Amino acid sequence: MSDSEDASELDDGPDGVRAEEEATGGTVEGAAREPDRKAPDERESITTDEEKDDARKIVTGEARYTADYRDRFPALAHGKVVRSDVAHGHVESIDTSAAEAMDGVYAVITPFDDVVPDELYSSSGQSYPEPSPWDLTVLREHVRFVGDPVAAVAAEDADTADRAARKVEVEYRELDAVFDPEAALDEDAPQLFETDDVENKQSGADYAKNLESHFEGELGDVDAAFEAAASGEGVHVVETEWETPYQSHCVPEPHATIAYTDEDDRHVFITATQVPFHTRRQISHLFDVPIRDVRVTKPRIGAGFGSKQEMAIEPITFALHLAAGRPVKLEMTRREEFTALRFRHPMRMQMRTAVTDDGDIEAMDLYTLSNSGAYGTHGMTVANNVGTKPLPIYPRVPNVRFSGDVVHTNLPMGAAMRGYGAPQGHFAVESHMDEVARRLDLDPIEFRLRNAVREGDLDRSVAILKDDDRFERQIRSCGIRECVERGKDAIGYDDLEQPEEAHLHRGVGMALIAQGSGVAGKELGAAQVKMNEDGSFHLQVGGVDTGTGADTMFSQIAAEVLGCPPEDIVVVAADTDLTPFDYGAYASSTTYISGRAVKNAAEDAKERLLDWGSKLLEEPPEVLDTGDGAVYSEETGNRVSLDEIGYEAAYGDDEREHILGDGNHSTDESPPPYGAQFADVTVNEETGEYELNKLVFAADCGVAINPALVEGQIEGGEHMSLEYATSGGLSFDEEGNPEVQGFRQYGMPRTTDHPPMETILVETHEPTGPFGAKSIAELPTNGVPPALSNAIRDAVGVRLTDLPFTDEDLRAALDARDGDD
């Protein structure tokens, strides 16, 4: 049962929204239901397990990734980056003579060469102007972490390039470094940036204090609410603190780019990117070349998870190409991926709430201190999501404050990573909510649901950091209660059996989860459909498939509209010369934004199909529809096949037309998908060892266009979340040198470490999404840390607050508990 079906048991939402919705037949003002909402038995191509279009190519090795295109270029040079081995300092000199004297070396570039721009830019692939400071240069004279790029080499092969890079001698004037974000705020701390070192500064920036950004927003009067709680009876204040580490994206395919200039003197990039059009714009700005002379094309991508939302290596590759005068391939090593590229931001969070005896939340106050590392890419926007993703799960709280500081240290850059601040925020908020319930002797699930979002609610906290109330959102689809009920049943919440051994204790924890669907007011997707004579179609879409199966999903949406099987649609995607504009694959936008653009383009083409069907059937278009490879009459049953229409339109005697469809989609909407994460754990009270018995994730992503791909996204996201909770993390020595340089030290869970997982899809209908769909990809990255913390608390009564959870941490917490006893 979805929340909308359970409305009779719920209180009215704020401002009478629930009552208004019931009075209008379930339609919230401003969100008319889609006229083509389809019942399950009416669907032809959507909600089916269509095989991922590249699945067989991937498992057979036929799929081609960026580095596989090297055989197209007989004169290809191989690049290698020279990186800083000090955490903070200025480059005094670079001696490239030994490298340049080597046979097979084509070019060595440094920050002092004319071919290397000294323009400031941001590597964050975001909308324009980027909501990140411009604080990077292509190669760095002022180095700010161990791994900063200071020079690069192009040579005839990878081995020669590597040996040449080792011969480049760099002298530094070293500076004091700071590695702790709290220490970085001290007035005596080493300063990473002068004010003039940064353009496009963010709100609250104070570089004298290493502060990239400070932000805060408030609903109601939080201080007054806490003062009232302190002086009154029946209201309790609970405060907690939480900490999260760096996390690596662990992409299967390292960053790779090939740059060359074609016969028309246009600059072409074959690159593993999530954001081809943003990369084109940024290259144009950085190297002062017209956008028309830059082409960015994305081949198959071996996952991105946000790391390839960065223009991380394309500028160095291009500068090497210009210096060498030949095509250049630059491919990162696994060591570079773990030490010098991009990571999830470490955070420290403080949370407090005021709660009545009955479990009503009177006030919430969340603060985050984010370690942005050496540069500011995605710093403020990720930190913003720490609050604006989990706090809206509880939209009826009258007094809410969210604030934060984003601080620079001499450690690697944080950046976009799957979940984009929400995993950190959910860990703090959902673990805190569980702790509040247990201290007040309330059932943790009932306490959450008493305050949790319902369909029809007005969510104001999502816009708590904005001055524009158009970003407040009406919740038009919410299956969170069904997610909880089905998840409880699957995990055995009410029938938990304890082990017979006295030292073993079993517990279950859960967390409510939310995300978004694109960035409200900051997205644009476009698509074109063109019909072939035989009734098949080419779909040109700017959206990017990063391995998620987006191209398959696009074909299913288009096929559902056009009335053909998905295999009759050829998807051409993410090439800035051949496909329409799209912001790219990030912020869980692909299905909701790009998919809606595909639907709009298909509907535009469908109008022409119906017009031609009307001519051939001699019936009005109003009685016609598409389906089963034809245009058919709903009144007479007469039909004409799509291939008949295709040939007639292209070669007809009296009239001819190439049937085309165009579609765009941009919106101020970002409807949240919801989920409930459950974890079942057994703890050995004597040793502190714990074992996860099972994970259950129940998800409301609206209508699942391809349920099998949705389940794959959930299971992959849970794996990343499990890694965040139990292993992974980066460490550094006292001089800032990275101690984790590969998978062996990183400790990602293996298949044998993974508990059984059960995935549950709860269907709702989001009226603003394509066929009722919302996003899914980031949602499941948010749940395992809080659910596991809550399960351990349930099992043995101690709370773990710092990720990852190790046996040693749990043993220490148990010792502290026993000492207190």
DABEL-V482119 format. One record per residue. RES is the residue in one letter. OMEGA is omega in whole degrees, 0 to 359 (none if undefined). NEAR is the number of other ideal C-beta (glycine too) atoms within 10 Angstrom. Layout:
BEGIN
res=<RES & RES>
omega=<OMEGA & OMEGA>
near=<NEAR & NEAR>
END
This chain:
BEGIN
res=<M & S & D & S & E & D & A & S & E & L & D & D & G & P & D & G & V & R & A & E & E & E & A & T & G & G & T & V & E & G & A & A & R & E & P & D & R & K & A & P & D & E & R & E & S & I & T & T & D & E & E & K & D & D & A & R & K & I & V & T & G & E & A & R & Y & T & A & D & Y & R & D & R & F & P & A & L & A & H & G & K & V & V & R & S & D & V & A & H & G & H & V & E & S & I & D & T & S & A & A & E & A & M & D & G & V & Y & A & V & I & T & P & F & D & D & V & V & P & D & E & L & Y & S & S & S & G & Q & S & Y & P & E & P & S & P & W & D & L & T & V & L & R & E & H & V & R & F & V & G & D & P & V & A & A & V & A & A & E & D & A & D & T & A & D & R & A & A & R & K & V & E & V & E & Y & R & E & L & D & A & V & F & D & P & E & A & A & L & D & E & D & A & P & Q & L & F & E & T & D & D & V & E & N & K & Q & S & G & A & D & Y & A & K & N & L & E & S & H & F & E & G & E & L & G & D & V & D & A & A & F & E & A & A & A & S & G & E & G & V & H & V & V & E & T & E & W & E & T & P & Y & Q & S & H & C & V & P & E & P & H & A & T & I & A & Y & T & D & E & D & D & R & H & V & F & I & T & A & T & Q & V & P & F & H & T & R & R & Q & I & S & H & L & F & D & V & P & I & R & D & V & R & V & T & K & P & R & I & G & A & G & F & G & S & K & Q & E & M & A & I & E & P & I & T & F & A & L & H & L & A & A & G & R & P & V & K & L & E & M & T & R & R & E & E & F & T & A & L & R & F & R & H & P & M & R & M & Q & M & R & T & A & V & T & D & D & G & D & I & E & A & M & D & L & Y & T & L & S & N & S & G & A & Y & G & T & H & G & M & T & V & A & N & N & V & G & T & K & P & L & P & I & Y & P & R & V & P & N & V & R & F & S & G & D & V & V & H & T & N & L & P & M & G & A & A & M & R & G & Y & G & A & P & Q & G & H & F & A & V & E & S & H & M & D & E & V & A & R & R & L & D & L & D & P & I & E & F & R & L & R & N & A & V & R & E & G & D & L & D & R & S & V & A & I & L & K & D & D & D & R & F & E & R & Q & I & R & S & C & G & I & R & E & C & V & E & R & G & K & D & A & I & G & Y & D & D & L & E & Q & P & E & E & A & H & L & H & R & G & V & G & M & A & L & I & A & Q & G & S & G & V & A & G & K & E & L & G & A & A & Q & V & K & M & N & E & D & G & S & F & H & L & Q & V & G & G & V & D & T & G & T & G & A & D & T & M & F & S & Q & I & A & A & E & V & L & G & C & P & P & E & D & I & V & V & V & A & A & D & T & D & L & T & P & F & D & Y & G & A & Y & A & S & S & T & T & Y & I & S & G & R & A & V & K & N & A & A & E & D & A & K & E & R & L & L & D & W & G & S & K & L & L & E & E & P & P & E & V & L & D & T & G & D & G & A & V & Y & S & E & E & T & G & N & R & V & S & L & D & E & I & G & Y & E & A & A & Y & G & D & D & E & R & E & H & I & L & G & D & G & N & H & S & T & D & E & S & P & P & P & Y & G & A & Q & F & A & D & V & T & V & N & E & E & T & G & E & Y & E & L & N & K & L & V & F & A & A & D & C & G & V & A & I & N & P & A & L & V & E & G & Q & I & E & G & G & E & H & M & S & L & E & Y & A & T & S & G & G & L & S & F & D & E & E & G & N & P & E & V & Q & G & F & R & Q & Y & G & M & P & R & T & T & D & H & P & P & M & E & T & I & L & V & E & T & H & E & P & T & G & P & F & G & A & K & S & I & A & E & L & P & T & N & G & V & P & P & A & L & S & N & A & I & R & D & A & V & G & V & R & L & T & D & L & P & F & T & D & E & D & L & R & A & A & L & D & A & R & D & G & D & D>
omega=<178 & 182 & 181 & 179 & 183 & 190 & 184 & 182 & 187 & 173 & 174 & 177 & 179 & 177 & 176 & 183 & 181 & 181 & 179 & 181 & 179 & 182 & 182 & 176 & 175 & 180 & 177 & 181 & 178 & 181 & 180 & 180 & 180 & 179 & 182 & 174 & 189 & 171 & 183 & 183 & 178 & 186 & 179 & 187 & 180 & 184 & 173 & 182 & 177 & 181 & 177 & 194 & 181 & 187 & 183 & 178 & 181 & 185 & 177 & 180 & 181 & 179 & 182 & 176 & 187 & 184 & 180 & 180 & 181 & 182 & 176 & 189 & 181 & 182 & 185 & 172 & 180 & 183 & 175 & 183 & 172 & 187 & 181 & 174 & 172 & 185 & 183 & 179 & 177 & 175 & 179 & 179 & 175 & 179 & 182 & 190 & 182 & 178 & 182 & 181 & 182 & 174 & 177 & 177 & 183 & 183 & 170 & 182 & 179 & 178 & 186 & 182 & 181 & 183 & 181 & 181 & 172 & 176 & 173 & 178 & 171 & 178 & 182 & 179 & 182 & 182 & 186 & 348 & 186 & 174 & 174 & 180 & 172 & 185 & 181 & 162 & 186 & 171 & 194 & 168 & 175 & 182 & 188 & 171 & 177 & 184 & 175 & 180 & 181 & 179 & 179 & 185 & 170 & 183 & 188 & 177 & 186 & 181 & 179 & 179 & 181 & 180 & 179 & 180 & 180 & 180 & 177 & 183 & 183 & 174 & 183 & 163 & 188 & 178 & 174 & 181 & 177 & 187 & 181 & 185 & 178 & 178 & 181 & 180 & 180 & 183 & 179 & 183 & 173 & 182 & 184 & 184 & 161 & 183 & 182 & 180 & 189 & 169 & 179 & 182 & 182 & 183 & 176 & 182 & 175 & 188 & 173 & 178 & 182 & 183 & 177 & 182 & 166 & 180 & 174 & 177 & 186 & 170 & 182 & 180 & 187 & 181 & 179 & 180 & 179 & 175 & 178 & 180 & 182 & 185 & 184 & 177 & 177 & 177 & 185 & 177 & 179 & 179 & 179 & 177 & 187 & 179 & 179 & 186 & 164 & 171 & 178 & 177 & 179 & 181 & 176 & 178 & 176 & 175 & 180 & 179 & 168 & 179 & 176 & 176 & 186 & 185 & 177 & 181 & 174 & 186 & 188 & 178 & 165 & 192 & 177 & 184 & 172 & 190 & 184 & 184 & 174 & 179 & 178 & 180 & 183 & 176 & 179 & 180 & 189 & 184 & 175 & 174 & 181 & 178 & 182 & 183 & 179 & 175 & 177 & 180 & 183 & 171 & 174 & 181 & 176 & 178 & 178 & 180 & 181 & 183 & 181 & 164 & 179 & 168 & 193 & 186 & 182 & 180 & 179 & 179 & 182 & 178 & 176 & 178 & 181 & 181 & 184 & 180 & 180 & 178 & 181 & 172 & 174 & 181 & 181 & 173 & 176 & 178 & 179 & 178 & 183 & 186 & 192 & 186 & 187 & 187 & 171 & 182 & 169 & 182 & 166 & 187 & 175 & 184 & 172 & 179 & 170 & 188 & 178 & 177 & 182 & 179 & 175 & 181 & 180 & 182 & 175 & 181 & 183 & 176 & 175 & 172 & 186 & 174 & 183 & 184 & 190 & 183 & 194 & 183 & 179 & 187 & 183 & 186 & 175 & 180 & 177 & 184 & 177 & 179 & 189 & 172 & 182 & 183 & 179 & 172 & 182 & 190 & 184 & 178 & 187 & 184 & 184 & 174 & 176 & 181 & 181 & 175 & 178 & 195 & 176 & 170 & 180 & 176 & 184 & 184 & 160 & 181 & 177 & 171 & 185 & 186 & 167 & 179 & 182 & 177 & 177 & 183 & 179 & 177 & 181 & 188 & 185 & 172 & 178 & 180 & 177 & 180 & 177 & 182 & 183 & 179 & 180 & 180 & 176 & 175 & 186 & 181 & 179 & 178 & 179 & 185 & 176 & 185 & 191 & 183 & 175 & 176 & 182 & 180 & 170 & 182 & 178 & 186 & 177 & 181 & 187 & 181 & 182 & 176 & 187 & 184 & 176 & 178 & 165 & 187 & 172 & 180 & 187 & 176 & 182 & 177 & 190 & 181 & 175 & 176 & 181 & 184 & 181 & 176 & 177 & 180 & 184 & 182 & 183 & 187 & 185 & 184 & 184 & 179 & 180 & 176 & 179 & 181 & 186 & 183 & 178 & 182 & 183 & 179 & 178 & 175 & 177 & 177 & 171 & 188 & 173 & 176 & 175 & 177 & 186 & 179 & 184 & 178 & 184 & 182 & 172 & 173 & 179 & 181 & 176 & 175 & 174 & 185 & 172 & 186 & 185 & 178 & 172 & 186 & 166 & 177 & 178 & 186 & 180 & 180 & 190 & 172 & 181 & 184 & 184 & 186 & 182 & 180 & 177 & 178 & 178 & 182 & 179 & 178 & 180 & 181 & 179 & 179 & 188 & 178 & 178 & 175 & 181 & 181 & 176 & 180 & 176 & 182 & 173 & 191 & 163 & 172 & 188 & 175 & 192 & 187 & 178 & 185 & 174 & 180 & 178 & 184 & 172 & 179 & 178 & 187 & 195 & 180 & 188 & 182 & 183 & 178 & 177 & 175 & 177 & 179 & 179 & 178 & 179 & 178 & 177 & 177 & 181 & 177 & 180 & 175 & 180 & 178 & 178 & 175 & 178 & 179 & 184 & 181 & 183 & 175 & 183 & 180 & 185 & 182 & 185 & 174 & 179 & 177 & 176 & 175 & 185 & 163 & 185 & 179 & 177 & 180 & 186 & 185 & 177 & 183 & 173 & 186 & 180 & 179 & 175 & 179 & 181 & 180 & 181 & 181 & 183 & 189 & 184 & 182 & 188 & 187 & 181 & 182 & 167 & 184 & 183 & 174 & 178 & 178 & 174 & 171 & 169 & 188 & 171 & 181 & 170 & 186 & 182 & 162 & 182 & 177 & 173 & 179 & 177 & 177 & 178 & 187 & 171 & 184 & 172 & 187 & 182 & 186 & 186 & 177 & 177 & 180 & 175 & 181 & 184 & 170 & 174 & 176 & 176 & 190 & 169 & 175 & 184 & 176 & 180 & 181 & 178 & 187 & 181 & 178 & 177 & 178 & 177 & 177 & 181 & 182 & 176 & 178 & 177 & 178 & 179 & 179 & 176 & 176 & 180 & 185 & 194 & 184 & 176 & 182 & 179 & 176 & 184 & 177 & 187 & 177 & 177 & 179 & 180 & 181 & 178 & 186 & 179 & 183 & 184 & 179 & 186 & 174 & 175 & 178 & 175 & 179 & 181 & 178 & 192 & 175 & 172 & 178 & 173 & 181 & 180 & 176 & 178 & 183 & 166 & 177 & 177 & 187 & 180 & 183 & 180 & 183 & 177 & 185 & 168 & 183 & 176 & 197 & 184 & 187 & 187 & 176 & 191 & 199 & 189 & 181 & 179 & 180 & 180 & 176 & 181 & 179 & 178 & 176 & 179 & 185 & 189 & 172 & 176 & 184 & 172 & 188 & 181 & 176 & 350 & 180 & 179 & 176 & 180 & 178 & 183 & 177 & 179 & 179 & 178 & 177 & 179 & 177 & 181 & 177 & 177 & 180 & none>
near=<11 & 19 & 26 & 19 & 12 & 15 & 18 & 6 & 8 & 16 & 8 & 16 & 23 & 14 & 10 & 11 & 19 & 19 & 13 & 15 & 22 & 14 & 10 & 10 & 7 & 13 & 14 & 21 & 10 & 9 & 17 & 10 & 14 & 16 & 5 & 13 & 12 & 16 & 6 & 9 & 5 & 10 & 15 & 18 & 23 & 24 & 22 & 16 & 12 & 22 & 14 & 21 & 20 & 16 & 12 & 11 & 13 & 14 & 9 & 8 & 8 & 11 & 17 & 13 & 17 & 26 & 18 & 15 & 17 & 16 & 8 & 11 & 15 & 8 & 11 & 19 & 27 & 22 & 28 & 28 & 23 & 25 & 20 & 24 & 16 & 22 & 28 & 26 & 22 & 14 & 22 & 11 & 10 & 21 & 13 & 21 & 10 & 14 & 25 & 15 & 10 & 16 & 8 & 15 & 23 & 23 & 25 & 28 & 25 & 20 & 18 & 13 & 17 & 9 & 16 & 23 & 18 & 12 & 15 & 16 & 23 & 24 & 27 & 30 & 30 & 24 & 17 & 9 & 10 & 21 & 20 & 28 & 28 & 21 & 25 & 25 & 19 & 22 & 26 & 20 & 16 & 17 & 26 & 28 & 28 & 24 & 24 & 28 & 22 & 20 & 27 & 28 & 31 & 30 & 27 & 17 & 12 & 14 & 12 & 21 & 29 & 14 & 17 & 26 & 20 & 13 & 18 & 21 & 14 & 20 & 11 & 16 & 9 & 13 & 17 & 12 & 23 & 24 & 19 & 14 & 24 & 14 & 14 & 24 & 17 & 12 & 7 & 8 & 20 & 18 & 18 & 26 & 21 & 10 & 10 & 8 & 15 & 20 & 13 & 16 & 17 & 19 & 11 & 16 & 20 & 14 & 19 & 12 & 17 & 24 & 19 & 29 & 25 & 18 & 19 & 15 & 18 & 15 & 19 & 15 & 14 & 21 & 13 & 11 & 24 & 20 & 13 & 15 & 20 & 10 & 8 & 11 & 7 & 9 & 18 & 15 & 16 & 17 & 11 & 20 & 14 & 25 & 15 & 28 & 19 & 21 & 27 & 24 & 23 & 18 & 22 & 10 & 20 & 20 & 26 & 24 & 29 & 25 & 25 & 21 & 16 & 10 & 5 & 8 & 8 & 15 & 20 & 20 & 25 & 27 & 25 & 28 & 32 & 27 & 28 & 27 & 23 & 24 & 27 & 24 & 20 & 24 & 23 & 16 & 15 & 21 & 19 & 9 & 15 & 8 & 13 & 10 & 17 & 21 & 19 & 26 & 20 & 26 & 18 & 18 & 25 & 18 & 18 & 27 & 26 & 26 & 25 & 33 & 30 & 27 & 27 & 25 & 27 & 25 & 26 & 23 & 26 & 27 & 25 & 32 & 28 & 19 & 21 & 22 & 13 & 18 & 23 & 29 & 25 & 27 & 21 & 20 & 17 & 14 & 14 & 20 & 22 & 23 & 23 & 21 & 22 & 27 & 25 & 31 & 28 & 23 & 27 & 20 & 25 & 16 & 24 & 20 & 28 & 25 & 26 & 14 & 12 & 10 & 17 & 15 & 21 & 21 & 26 & 27 & 21 & 23 & 19 & 28 & 19 & 27 & 26 & 32 & 28 & 28 & 28 & 30 & 30 & 32 & 28 & 23 & 23 & 29 & 32 & 25 & 23 & 29 & 33 & 24 & 27 & 31 & 23 & 24 & 23 & 23 & 23 & 19 & 23 & 15 & 21 & 25 & 24 & 25 & 19 & 25 & 25 & 31 & 27 & 30 & 29 & 27 & 27 & 27 & 27 & 29 & 29 & 30 & 27 & 26 & 31 & 29 & 28 & 26 & 32 & 34 & 32 & 29 & 32 & 28 & 29 & 27 & 26 & 27 & 29 & 26 & 21 & 24 & 21 & 18 & 12 & 15 & 7 & 17 & 12 & 21 & 21 & 11 & 21 & 24 & 18 & 17 & 19 & 22 & 23 & 22 & 26 & 25 & 26 & 15 & 23 & 19 & 23 & 22 & 19 & 24 & 21 & 15 & 7 & 10 & 8 & 10 & 19 & 18 & 23 & 18 & 24 & 25 & 26 & 26 & 29 & 29 & 24 & 22 & 29 & 24 & 18 & 19 & 24 & 19 & 14 & 18 & 26 & 15 & 18 & 8 & 8 & 13 & 7 & 12 & 12 & 6 & 11 & 9 & 10 & 18 & 19 & 18 & 21 & 24 & 27 & 28 & 30 & 28 & 34 & 26 & 29 & 27 & 31 & 28 & 19 & 21 & 15 & 17 & 26 & 20 & 29 & 25 & 33 & 22 & 27 & 17 & 26 & 17 & 15 & 14 & 20 & 17 & 24 & 13 & 26 & 20 & 31 & 24 & 28 & 29 & 25 & 27 & 21 & 23 & 24 & 27 & 22 & 22 & 30 & 31 & 26 & 27 & 30 & 30 & 24 & 26 & 25 & 29 & 22 & 28 & 16 & 24 & 12 & 19 & 25 & 15 & 24 & 14 & 22 & 30 & 16 & 22 & 13 & 13 & 24 & 21 & 15 & 29 & 28 & 30 & 30 & 28 & 28 & 28 & 28 & 30 & 33 & 30 & 31 & 35 & 28 & 27 & 29 & 34 & 24 & 21 & 30 & 28 & 16 & 18 & 25 & 22 & 12 & 18 & 29 & 21 & 16 & 24 & 28 & 18 & 17 & 17 & 19 & 9 & 19 & 11 & 16 & 9 & 15 & 23 & 16 & 23 & 16 & 12 & 17 & 21 & 28 & 22 & 18 & 11 & 11 & 10 & 7 & 16 & 17 & 20 & 18 & 26 & 18 & 17 & 25 & 21 & 15 & 20 & 21 & 15 & 9 & 13 & 6 & 6 & 9 & 10 & 13 & 12 & 23 & 13 & 25 & 15 & 23 & 15 & 24 & 16 & 19 & 14 & 23 & 25 & 28 & 27 & 31 & 31 & 29 & 31 & 31 & 29 & 30 & 26 & 26 & 18 & 26 & 19 & 21 & 12 & 12 & 20 & 15 & 25 & 12 & 22 & 16 & 16 & 27 & 28 & 29 & 29 & 29 & 30 & 33 & 30 & 24 & 27 & 29 & 27 & 18 & 15 & 23 & 24 & 19 & 17 & 25 & 25 & 16 & 18 & 26 & 23 & 21 & 25 & 28 & 26 & 22 & 26 & 25 & 20 & 17 & 22 & 20 & 21 & 11 & 20 & 11 & 8 & 14 & 23 & 15 & 20 & 10 & 19 & 17 & 12 & 14 & 8 & 12 & 18 & 15 & 15 & 17 & 9 & 6 & 5 & 14 & 14 & 15 & 10 & 17 & 15 & 19 & 20 & 20 & 27 & 17 & 24 & 20 & 27 & 17 & 24 & 28 & 30 & 26 & 24 & 29 & 30 & 27 & 30 & 28 & 28 & 31 & 29 & 31 & 33 & 34 & 31 & 30 & 31 & 35 & 31 & 29 & 29 & 28 & 25 & 20 & 22 & 23 & 22 & 15 & 20 & 18 & 22 & 19 & 15 & 26 & 20 & 21 & 17 & 14 & 10 & 17 & 22 & 16 & 14 & 20 & 20 & 12 & 11 & 14 & 10 & 7 & 6 & 5>
END
